[in-house]
């Protein structure tokens, strides 16, 4: 448990950073609205919001180590409000820095004897504040409608050597449920589960991160996930959050959580693959389905692909479940392993971005960390699909990156 001194020091640093952001953002607002007839109301409104922000910041940080003893609903709400307020203010602070550079640069270039002759506000402030307002609206929408805006994405995957009778086989993939972030929002999540079942999957795959960190997060969801079906089976793997690594525990406590998570997969009807494979008999043909434990660049590397494929026939069409897409890049891509299709998740598309396929626009901040962060990627005859996630982690919302259910149709190349 963190010491009082550590909590106070970290809180002071955090509040100091927020104060700098607050100062820059308010300077920008003051520059724009000072002299306006409603300026006094704006100033008092800003003060009230800032006071709430500071109080909630302290509550959020001090109570975070004890969140399971506290109201998780209020904690997540606090998290959401803080992000929604701080991010637009950080943006305004950046705008103010640009405005300052513009102001002093213009004064230096014009050589004016009076700085008052240089306008204190410009197009930068006007557009910046408009953009900050849109940013705030985007966060608000992402935390309300966006978080449950379940979306089905469909891909056809051309596979060399696919048997004729497997042409058209449909694999439905879901990933990163993070059930601890949903709390008891069963009615809000059920439409997404209904969408999964409406696809009548031939094979249903879940590619890791069932929970945030605690096994009991998944307990209330067992029945709802058990109702999901796959004609030829439903299979799952573990993600980095399924190993109980993100809370202080003894080795015995950690193993107990891991064991319970593995049992919950079974109770939900999933065949949990722990560096294992299954040979599926479908329409008289065979499909090899393998699954590894988590293996990620910069994360836990428990997975053993060689063990998962041990004793298999390399001539069989192979689908691999591997939570982190960097595993595909480091261990599968460029013919390192005889795997035609790998299904991953993990990135969430950072739960924000902008995708306009008709205009060729596909962007997420996740791109800064992962080259392959969402969608279908192909290198030679090998394919990787990265699911953008069904749930949420950290930020309780999704902005331009809806929770995803993927239908992948295998096609004979």
WOPE-V287263 format. One record per residue. N is the residue number from 0. RES is the residue in three letters. BURIAL is I if it has 9 or more other ideal C-beta (glycine too) atoms within 8 Angstrom, else O. Layout:
BEGIN
n-><N N>
res-><RES RES>
burial-><BURIAL BURIAL>
END
This chain:
BEGIN
n-><0 1 2 3 4 5 6 7 8 9 10 11 12 13 14 15 16 17 18 19 20 21 22 23 24 25 26 27 28 29 30 31 32 33 34 35 36 37 38 39 40 41 42 43 44 45 46 47 48 49 50 51 52 53 54 55 56 57 58 59 60 61 62 63 64 65 66 67 68 69 70 71 72 73 74 75 76 77 78 79 80 81 82 83 84 85 86 87 88 89 90 91 92 93 94 95 96 97 98 99 100 101 102 103 104 105 106 107 108 109 110 111 112 113 114 115 116 117 118 119 120 121 122 123 124 125 126 127 128 129 130 131 132 133 134 135 136 137 138 139 140 141 142 143 144 145 146 147 148 149 150 151 152 153 154 155 156 157 158 159 160 161 162 163 164 165 166 167 168 169 170 171 172 173 174 175 176 177 178 179 180 181 182 183 184 185 186 187 188 189 190 191 192 193 194 195 196 197 198 199 200 201 202 203 204 205 206 207 208 209 210 211 212 213 214 215 216 217 218 219 220 221 222 223 224 225 226 227 228 229 230 231 232 233 234 235 236 237 238 239 240 241 242 243 244 245 246 247 248 249 250 251 252 253 254 255 256 257 258 259 260 261 262 263 264 265 266 267 268 269 270 271 272 273 274 275 276 277 278 279 280 281 282 283 284 285 286 287 288 289 290 291 292 293 294 295 296 297 298 299 300 301 302 303 304 305 306 307 308 309 310 311 312 313 314 315 316 317 318 319 320 321 322 323 324 325 326 327 328 329 330 331 332 333 334 335 336 337 338 339 340 341 342 343 344 345 346 347 348 349 350 351 352 353 354 355 356 357 358 359 360 361 362 363 364 365 366 367 368 369 370 371 372 373 374 375 376 377 378 379 380 381 382 383 384 385 386 387 388 389 390 391 392 393 394 395 396 397 398 399 400 401 402 403 404 405 406 407 408 409 410 411 412>
res-><UNK UNK UNK UNK UNK UNK UNK UNK UNK UNK UNK UNK UNK UNK UNK UNK UNK UNK UNK UNK UNK UNK UNK UNK UNK UNK UNK UNK UNK UNK UNK UNK UNK UNK UNK UNK UNK UNK UNK UNK UNK UNK UNK UNK UNK UNK UNK UNK UNK UNK UNK UNK UNK UNK UNK UNK UNK UNK UNK UNK UNK UNK UNK UNK UNK UNK UNK UNK UNK UNK UNK UNK UNK UNK UNK UNK UNK UNK UNK UNK UNK UNK UNK UNK UNK UNK UNK UNK UNK UNK UNK UNK UNK UNK UNK UNK UNK UNK UNK UNK UNK UNK UNK UNK UNK UNK UNK UNK UNK UNK UNK UNK UNK UNK UNK UNK UNK UNK UNK UNK UNK UNK UNK UNK UNK UNK UNK UNK UNK UNK UNK UNK UNK UNK UNK UNK UNK UNK UNK UNK UNK UNK UNK UNK UNK UNK UNK UNK UNK UNK UNK UNK UNK UNK UNK UNK UNK UNK UNK UNK UNK UNK UNK UNK UNK UNK UNK UNK UNK UNK UNK UNK UNK UNK UNK UNK UNK UNK UNK UNK UNK UNK UNK UNK UNK UNK UNK UNK UNK UNK UNK UNK UNK UNK UNK UNK UNK UNK UNK UNK UNK UNK UNK UNK UNK UNK UNK UNK UNK UNK UNK UNK UNK UNK UNK UNK UNK UNK UNK UNK UNK UNK UNK UNK UNK UNK UNK UNK UNK UNK UNK UNK UNK UNK UNK UNK UNK UNK UNK UNK UNK UNK UNK UNK UNK UNK UNK UNK UNK UNK UNK UNK UNK UNK UNK UNK UNK UNK UNK UNK UNK UNK UNK UNK UNK UNK UNK UNK UNK UNK UNK UNK UNK UNK UNK UNK UNK UNK UNK UNK UNK UNK UNK UNK UNK UNK UNK UNK UNK UNK UNK UNK UNK UNK UNK UNK UNK UNK UNK UNK UNK UNK UNK UNK UNK UNK UNK UNK UNK UNK UNK UNK UNK UNK UNK UNK UNK UNK UNK UNK UNK UNK UNK UNK UNK UNK UNK UNK UNK UNK UNK UNK UNK UNK UNK UNK UNK UNK UNK UNK UNK UNK UNK UNK UNK UNK UNK UNK UNK UNK UNK UNK UNK UNK UNK UNK UNK UNK UNK UNK UNK UNK UNK UNK UNK UNK UNK UNK UNK UNK UNK UNK UNK UNK UNK UNK UNK UNK UNK UNK UNK UNK UNK UNK UNK UNK UNK UNK UNK UNK UNK UNK UNK UNK UNK UNK UNK UNK UNK UNK UNK UNK UNK UNK UNK UNK UNK UNK UNK UNK UNK UNK UNK>
burial-><O O O O O O I O O I I O O I I O O I O I I I I I I I I I I O I I I O O O O O I O O I O O O I O O I I O I I I O I I I I I I O I O O O I O O I O I O O I I O I I I I I I I I I I I I I I I I I I I I I I O O I I O O I I O O O O O O O O O O I O O O O O I I I O I I O I I I O I I O I I I I I I O O I I I I I O I I O I O I O I O O I I O O I I O I I I I I I I I I I I I I I O O O O O O I I I I I O I I I O I O I I I I I I I I I I I I I I I O I I O O I I O I I I O I I I O O I I I I I I I I I I I I O O O O O O O O I I O O I I O I I I O I I I O I I I O I I I I O I I I I O I O O I I I I I I I I I I I I O O O I O O I I I O O I I O O I O O O I I I I I I I I I I I I I I O I I I O O O I O I I I I I I I I I I I I I I I O I O O O O O O I O I O I I O O I O I I I O I I O O O O I I I I I I I I I I I I O I I I I I I I I I I I I I I I I I I O>
END
